[in-house]
């Protein structure tokens, strides 16, 4: 039986040489951080949170846990979070009672109990009281713990901190939990969702203070802010960048639009919500950065958080920020790592420590992240997710292409966003040429920043009769345009058109069942062709993945009829930089084999009906007419359905069921997919198109191809020898070759048992299943809703 360790001698983590990490020191450090982090919460909450911080890891004094942390041969120690929650419930109740604050603060008490129980895992329901049970207190130095707590809190001087009292607490705690839960019962009372959301975000502030204090005591990452000197440097770099781009055909229109937008901002500088509504290709990203610099100077914001729907947009914008502002951005997404140096190879003062904690806590002055990661900041799933709030205060948040959010959860998202913006003093800037409505989610409409004056008409939208795959291919082949693209609604549709046209010169296929590195390379080749081979014919057949955030410009694009916002996004790939007098976007109802309307697999029928009704008013639309058309679309869309049902989750979360909020997904609930590792061989002649980060990782781990990567992944000894950071980097390299595919397709190649019995991502063995040029094609029977 392990020897009982005196509390004063207990450690929180292994010694480093002569350095000992005493448990009581850790608890005091977390207490200090937590209390300092929530300075605006009032003294009672501040002290209660400090007590929670003291209790959160106090059960690590358990004899078995002390043996585990001191002896490398012991692989696992007892859980400590539930015991910590139990102890805080006891001490927190008695402290509140002694200062006469129980009735006014018992909800916060219950919130903190739940946070301690969850501080290493998922955030659960308040109703989950599995933490309330009998523990083996005999294995903890309760006398030493009592002395420690009474030294900190005079209110405990007469409290008997004994095992008998803790056992008695099991008989009475239910009553006090029920009282706290009664305070949260809304019943039939009319309460504003925003007010409830503010309370919920207050709860998550307490969570943040506790989790950040705990994690940063182990390793304090620190952070970077946009101070006055940095802002001036970024402003100067941005000016030089814009000057260098002044020779493009659209430069004058862009410059005038940006000046006009900045003037509008200066006239309405006090809002916390803005919409930047600019036509695609007008430089809205650069304009947003100029606005961010202005806000930093005038309103003393200290951080920029850029949020994008897709990895392609995110990575592209990250490069633009680095080039335009001469500052590195921290990328937080599934394929992100922190470089030790910027792309110029120089040590940048804005770089952050190269570790997971810095990424998780957004410890940098400029962040580029995804819709999914940003949503977890508002509605965290795990305790670790709240870390991104630790350095969020006084940030400018740029949300790109918000129309891509699933309409069903849009108003719920806005309610949460407004609450956290108020709490953290955020300034939110939405960027889009097709802005969704805000009146059902925000209490006050955002300030509109719009391009005024005469807009350049770079394209016109033409409506044509329906086509099948053969007719669309023939239509493309008969046109004289040198650079053309076709955007289809599903993978099979794109593949069928490609098959009809592939022998006609340089034709490329893009879709969602190409492994990430393959897709990136193909996009890079397309961009190079468009930029450097002006007279060479090119036809790109793609799904919607090319529609937003990919900087490409064609003379002519044919788009299988979608819904109106997608039409405008597709139009953004036509004559984008005003290379010609007028580009053409052709809209065509697409029927596979002349019979199947695959549009129905992607887009809701009410939205199709609204689109068709508006488009039918005329056969040709000019670019300058599209903004009003989209406004009519959204007005009609939200007149038919306000999408407020999802806000019921706020009421349920307030009453204790937090997972009703944390299950929020920005793209809606997706159908089940399974991962496959595809050993795609990069053609030797295509090596030059590989991304820099990929090449760096491949060299670091000494692997030449995908097969070598999977071999290392399958080697248990190799994986176990990697540090946490090296493992993260290796898995990023690994996932460049992973596809997440629908279950039926995955099970065509991999035995069901292999998925059930193994934690590993299985290898795609089937020879010829993944085409070297075209990806995972020919397996589309059930993939009509896959792009």
N, C-alpha and C positions, 0 to 999 in steps of 0.2 A: 504493500500500500504506500503511495507517495507520501512523503513527509509534509506536514502542514508548514507553509512558509509564512513567517511574520509579514504582515501587510507592508510594512516599511521596506522590506527587502524584496518584494515582488517586482518583476520586470515586465515591461510591455513588449519588448522585442529583444532579439539576441544581442549580446555584448559585441562591441567592435573594438578589439584590442583592450585597452584599459577603460574604455568608455562604457558605462552602464546606463541603460535606459530604464530608469525606475518607473513603475506603473503610476505611482502617485504624482510624479512630475508630469507624465503624459496627461493625466486627468486634469491637472491644474492648468496646463498649457491649453487644452481644449476648452476648458471653462473660460479662460481669459479671452481666447479668440471669439468664442460664441457670444459672450457678453458684449464685446466690442463691435461685433458685426451687426447686432440688432439694436443699435443705440436709440433708434426712434420708437421702440416698442413700449417704453415705460419701464419704471424700475421693477415692478412686480414680475412682468414677463422676463425682463433681463435676468433677474435673480433666479427665477424658475428654470430658465433655459440653462443658466450656469450650473444649477443643480443637476439637470439632465445630463449635461456634459460630464460632470463628475461621476455620474452613475453608469454612463453608457458602456464603459469597459471595466467597471469595477469587479465584475465576476471573473476577470482574467486572474484574479488572486486565487482562484480555485487551485488546489494542489495538483490536480491532473493537468490543468492548463499550464501551470508553471513548469511541470516536468516536460511537457511537450515543447515549450518554447526554448527550454535549456538543453534538451537532448535531441540532436539531429536524427537519432535512430527512431524516435517516436514520430510517426507520420501524421497523426491527427490528434487534436485536442478536443475537449468538450466544447459545445457551443456556449457562447457567453452572452449573446444579445438578449435572449429571453429572460435570463436571470437579471440582467441589467435593467430591463423594462420592469420586472417585478419589483426590484429594489427602489427604482425611481417612483413607481406608483405608491409605494409605502412612504418614502421620505417626502415626495412632492405633496401628497395629501396632507401629511402632518405639518409641513412647513406652511402651506396655504392656510390651513386651519388656524395655526398659531398666530398668523398676521392678519386674520380676519378677511381673507381674500378668496376663500374657497368657492363661494357661490358665483363670484364674478369671473373666476379664472379656471374653473374646473374643465372647461372644454379644451383650453390650451394644455392643461395637465394631461388629458387623455390623448391629445395629438402627440405630445412628446413621448408618452408611453409607447404609442404605436411606432414612432420614429426610431426609438432605441431598439425595439424588437426587430425592426426592418433594416437596421443601418448597414447590413452587409448583403441585402437582397432586394427582392421586389417590395414595392409599397402596397400593403394589403388593406383590407377593410378594417375600420375601427371595431367592428363587431367580432373580429377574430381575436379571441382571448386565450389562445393556446399558451401564451406566456404566463398565464395565471395558474401555476401549479406548484407542487411542493418540490423544492430543490435540496440537494445535499449540502446545506449550509455548514455542516460539520467540517467540510473540507476547505472552508475559508476562515481566515482569522477575523472573526466578527468583532472581537475586542479591539483589534487594531483599526478595523474599518470604522467602528463607532468613535474611537478617539480622533481619527482623521476628519470625520464629518462634523463632530462637535467643535473641533478647532476652527472649522470653516464657517459654521452656522450656529450662532448662539441660541437660536430658537430650538435647537435639539438638546439643549443642556439637561432638560428633565425628561427627555424621551428615552425609554428603555429600548436599546437596540440589541435585542437578543433573538436567539433562534425561536424561542417560544412566541415572541411577539410577531415574528415573521410568519410563523405557522398560523397564528390567530388571524393574520391579515387575510388569509385565504377565505375565512368565513365572513368577512365584512366588505372586502373590496368590490364584490358584485354590486352592492348597494350604491357605492359611490360612482362606479362606472355607469350604472343605470341613470343616476342623476345627471351626469354629464351628457349622456346620449339623449335624455329628455330635452335638454337645452337645444339640441340640434334638430329636433323633430319639427319640421315646418308645418306638417298637418295641412290644414286648409288655408293657412295664412298666405296672403299675397306678398311675396317678396321678389324684388327685382333680381333677375339672374346676375346682373353686374355686381350688385351688393354681395350676393352669395359668393361670386367668383373672387371678389376682393378678400373675403374671409378665407377662402381656400388658398389664395396666394399668400396670405399672411401665414397660414399653416406651413406652406412650403418655404417661407423665409426662415421659420424656426428650424425646419429640416436642413436647410442650407447651412445655417450657422453651426449646426451640430456636425454635419458630414464634412464640411470644409475644415472645421477645426480639427477633426480627427485625422483627415488625410494629410493636411498641410503640416501637422506636427511631425509626421513621419518624414515628409519631404516637402519643404516649403519651396514651391516653384517661383514665388514672386510673379509679377506680371509687368507688362510694358503699357504705358499710356501715351496718348497723343498729346505731348506737352507743346508749349508755344513754339519752341525751336523746331521740333519735328513737323508741326503743322506748316510752318513757314518753308521748310525744306520741301515738303510734299507739294505745296502750292507752287513753288518755283519749278519743280520737276514737271508738274502737270502743265504749266504754261509752255515749257519747252517742248513737251510732247505734242501739244495741240499745234504749235507753230510748225513742227516738222511734218504734220499731217495736212497742212494748209493747201497742198497742191491738188487734192482730190476734187473731182467734179462737184461733189455735194458739200464741199468745205464751207462755202459762203452761207448756204442755207443752214448748215449745222451751227455755225458760229452765231448767226443771228438768233436761231432758236435758243441756244444756250444762254445768250445774253438776256433774252426776253424772260427765260425761266428764272434766272438769278434775280432779275428785277422783281418778279412776282414774289419770290421768296422774301426779299428784303422788305416788301410791302406788308407781308403777313408772317412775321418771324416768330410768333409766340406759340404756334400750334405744335401739338405733339404728333399729328398725323398729316401726311401729305401724299398726294398721288402725282407722280411724274408721268404724264401722258404724252408720249412722243411716238411718231411713226417709227416702225422698225427700220434700223439703218441710219437714224438721225444722231446716233451717239448718245443714247440714254445712259449707258454705263459711265461714260466720261462726265456727262452732265450731273449724274448722281454723285460722283466723286467730288466735283466742284461744289455741289451743294453741301456735301459733308465737310469739306474744308471750311466753307463759309460758316456752317453751324459750329464747327470747332472753334473758330475765331470769335464769333459773336455770342455764342451761348455756352461755350466752354464744355462741349462734349469731348470725351476722351478716348473713344474707341469706335471703330467701324466694324459692324457685323454684316457681311453680305450673305444673303440666303437665296439659294437657287433650287429649282425642282430637280434638275438632272446633273449628273456628274460632268457631262460635256460642257454645260454652261458654267458650272462652278470652276472647273479647271481653266477654262478659257478666260474667265473674269479674273481669276487669281493671277494669270500671266499678264493681263492688261494692267492690273493694279501695280504689279512689280515694275513693269516697263514704264507706266505713265507717272507713278508717284515715287519711284525709286525706293520702295519699301517692300519687304517680303511679307506675305500673308501666311497665316497659319491655316492650313486646310484641315477640316475635320469632316471626314466621310469614310466610307468603307475601304477606299484604296489610298488613304492618306498616310504619309509619314512626315516627320519633321526633319528637314535637312539640317546638317550642321553648318552649312554655308549657303549663301544665296547663289543664284544661277551664274553670277559673274565670278564666283569663286572667292569673293572677298568676305571677310568676317563682318557681318552687319550688326550694328549696335541694337537693331530691333529684333534680332533673333532670340528665340526662347530656348530653354533647356530641352534637350532631345529626349523626352520621355513621355510616357502615356499620360501621366498626371497633368502635364502642361497642356496636352491636347484636350483632355477631358474637361479641364477648367477654363479653356479658352484664354490661356494666360499670355495674351499678346495684344498689341494695339490694333491689328487688322485681322479679322477672322473671315474665312470663306467656308460656309457650311451648307448643308442640305436642308430641304423642307423637313425631312424626318428628324434630323438632329435638332433643328430649331423647335420643332413641335415637342420634343422631349424636354426642352428647357421650360416650356409652359406647362406641359402635362407629363411630368417625369414618370417613368415606368419603374425604375430602380432607384434606390437611394443615391447611387453613384451619379445618376443623371443630373441631380441638382447642382453638381459642381460647376456646371457651365454658368450658373447664376452668381458664382462667387465674385467674379470680376466684371459683372455685366453693367453695373450702375453707370449712368451718364454715357450711354452708348447710342450711336446712330445705327439703326437697323434698316438695311436696304433689302426689301423683299421683291425679288425679280419674278416676273410672269405669274402674278397671284391668281390669274384666271385658271391656272392648271390645278389649283386645289379642288378637291372633290366638292361640288356644291352642297351635298348632304351635310358636310361638317363645317362649311365655310363660316357660318354665323357663330358656331361654337368656338371655332378658332379665333375669330375676331373678338369675342367677349373675353377670352383668356388673354389675348394679346393686349387689349386695352387695360386690363387689370395689372398685368406685369409691367406695362409701360408706365402706368401711374406710380406703381410701387418703386420701380427702379430708375425713374426719370429717363425714359427712353424716348428717342425721336424716331418715328417709323416713317419710312419712305417707300411707297409701293411704286414699282416700275412696270409699265406695260403699255402696249399699243391698244390692248383690248381689256380695259379695266372693269372688273366685276363690281356689283353694287355693294354698298357698305351700310345702308340705312337699317338693316335688320340685325346687324351685329354690333356696330359702334353706337355709342350714345350721341355722338356728334359727328357729322360728316367730315372727312378729311378736307384740307385745303387743296384745291385742284391747281396744279401747275401744268399749263397746257401751251402748246405751240400756237401762237396767234399769227395773224397776217396770212399772206398768200403761201399756201403749201405747194411744194413741187409735186407734180403728178408723175411718178416714176413708172407706174404701171396702170393697166386697166384690167378689170375682171370680166371675162366673157363666159357666157353660159352656153353649153352645147348639149346636143341630144345624148341619150345614154349610149354607152359603149361596153363591149366585153374586152377580154385581154387581147384578142387578135386585132380588134378595131383600134384600141388605144396604141398598140405597137405601130400599126400602120399610120395612124395619125401623127405620131412622133417622127416616123421615118420620112413622111412626105413634107414636113416643115423644113424651112431653110435655116432656122436658128442654129447657130454653132453649138451653144451650150444650153442643154435642156435637162429638165428633171421631171419625173413622174412620182407623185406621192400617193400611195395607196393606203387603204384602211386596215389591211391585214397582211401578215407575212405571205400567206399563200397567194393572195392577189398580186403582191409585188413580184413574187417568184414567177408566176405565170406570165406576167407582162415581160419580165426579163427573158424568159425562155423564148418568147416570140421575137425578141429584138436583139439577142446577144451577138448575132453574127454581123451586126451593122456597126462596125468601128469600135471605138472605146466606150464600152457599156459597163457600168458598175452597179452592183446590188448592195443595199444596206438594209439591215433589219435587226431585230432584237435577239435573234438566235445565232449571233456571231459573238465569240468570246471577246471580252473587253479589249484585249490588246489588238486583236484582228480588226475590230470596229474602229479603234483609234487610228490604226495605220491606214485603213481605207479612206477615212475622212481626211487625213493628212495628204494623201495622194490626190484626192479630189480638189482640195484647197490649192495645192501646188499647180495642178492643171489649170484651174481657173485664173490663177495669178500670173503664171509664166508662159502658158501655151495658148495665147489668145485666139489663134487661128485654127487650133486643133479641135475637132469635133469631140464632144463628150455628152453622154447620156447617163444620168444617174436615176436608177429605179429604187425607190426607198419607201419605207413606212414612215410614220410620223416622227421618228427619231431625228430626222433632219430639219424638223419644222421649227424648233425653238432652240436658240442658243448656239447654233452652228453657223459660223460666219462664212456663208457661201452665197454667190449671186449668179443667177442664170438669166439668159435672155428670155426663156419661156419655161413655164412650169405648168403641167397639167395635174389637177388635183381631183382625185375621186371624191365626189360630193360628201363632205363631212357636216359639221355644224359651223355656224358663222365665225366664232373666235378662231377656229382652226383655219378657216379660209384666210383670215387676216394674217395669221402667223405664216401660212404658206406663202402669202404675197410678200412677206418680208424676205423671201429668197429670190425675188424677181427684181432685176435691175437695182439691186440694193444700194449700190454706190453711184447710181446715176451714170453708168457707163454708156448707156444708149439713150436715145430720145424717149423711147417708150417700150416697156416690157409687157409681156402678156401672161396673165394667169387664166388658164382655161379650167372651168369647173364642169365636171362630167359625172352624171349618175353612172356608177359602175355596177355592172351585173355580171358576175362570174358565169361563164358558159352561156351568157345571155339570159340567165334565169335567176341566179341567187344574188340578192342585194345584201352584201356583207356589211354594209353600213349599219345595219340593225344590230350587229354583234358588238359594235363599239360605242355607239351613241344612243342615248335615250330617245324614244320616239317623240315625246313632247318637244324636245329640243330640235329634232329634225323638222317637225311640223312648223315651228316658229321660223326656223331658217328658210325653209322652202317658201313660206308665205312672204317673207321680206324680200328674198332674192327674185321672186317672180314679178316684182313691180317693174323691172326692166331687164333687158338682155345684156347691157354693158354698164359696168360701174367703174368710175374713176377712183384713184387712191384717195383723193380729197373727200369723197363721199362715204368712205368706209367707216370713219369714226362715228358719224351719226347713225349709220346702219347698225353698228354694234351696240350703241346705246339703246336703240329701239329693241334689239334682241334681248338685252339684259332686263330692260323694263318689263317686257312681255314675260320673260322667263320667271322673274320673281313676282309678277302679278299672279301668275298661275300657281306658284308654289314658293312660299317664303322660306322654306328649308329651316324652320325654327324647331322642328321636332327634336333635333339632336341636342338642343339646349336643356332638355329634360335631364341629361346626364349631369348637369351642374347641380340640380336639386338633389339628385341621388348621391353625388359625391359629397355634398355638404352634410347630408344625413349620415355619412360615414363610409359610403361605398366609393372610395377613391378610384378603384380600377375602372369604373364607368367612364372616367375622364382619361386615364392613362392608356386605355385601349384605342384612343383616337389615332387615326391614320390619315395623313394629308391627302393620299390618293384613294382613300376608301379601303374597305376590306378586300384584299386580293384573294384570288383562289389559290389553293395549295400548290406549291411547287417543290421540287426536289433538286438538289445540286448534282451536277456532273462535272468531273474534271476532264477536259478535252485536250488530248496531247497534240495540239495543232503545231505543225512544223512551220516556222517562219521561213519563207523562201529566201535564199541567200541574197538575191538581188533586192529584197525589200528590207534588209537590215537597217538601212539608212533612215527608214521611216519609224523605227521604234522610238518610243518616248524616252527622254533622258532618265527619268526616274526608274523606268523598267531596266534600262541598261546598267544603271548604277547598282540596282539590287541584284541583277544577274551576276555581275562581276563580284559583288560582295560575298555571295554564297557559292561562287565557283561552279555555276551550272550553265551549260551551253544551250539546253533546249528544254521543252516541256516535259519530255520523258525523264530527264535528269531531275527536274523539280519534283515530279511525283515520286521518284525513287527516294529522294531525300525525305519527303513528307512521310513515306511509308516506313522509314528507318526510325524506330523508337528511340534508339540511342542518340541519333543525330538531333532529334527534336528535343529530347530531354536535356541535352547539353547546351541548348540555346538559352541565353538570358531572356527575361521577359520581353525586353525591347527587341532583341534579335528575332524572337519568335513572332512578334507582331510584324516586323519587317518581312520575314519570310512568308508569312501568311498573306501579306499584301501582294507579293510576287506570285504566290500560288493562285490567288483569286483572279489574276489576269487571264487565267485559263478555265475559269469556272462559269458554267451556265446554270441558271435556275430555270428549270423547265417544268411544264405541267406534269402531274403524276403519271398520266397515261403514257406520255411520250417517254418519260424516264424509265418506266417499267418495260418498255420495248427493248431496252438495252441492258438493264441491270435487274438481276433477280431481286424480288421483293425481300427475300431473307437477308440479302446483303445490306439493305437499308436498315432492317430491323435489328440486326445483330452487331452492326459496326457503327462506331462513332465517326468513322472516316468518310470523307467525300469519295465515292467510288469513281474508278477510272472508266472512261468510255472505251471499251475494247473493240467494239464493232468496226471493222475496217470499212472505210468508205462512207460511214454514217455522216461524218463531218467533212464536207467538201473543202478542199484547200482554199478555194476562192470564195465560195458562196455560203459557208457556214453549215449549220444543221438544217439541211433542206430535204424535202421529200417526205416529211413526217408530220404533215399539217392537218390531219383529219379533224382533230378537235381543237385546233388553234385559231379559230376565227376571231377570238377575242384577245389575241396575242400580237403585239406589234414589235 
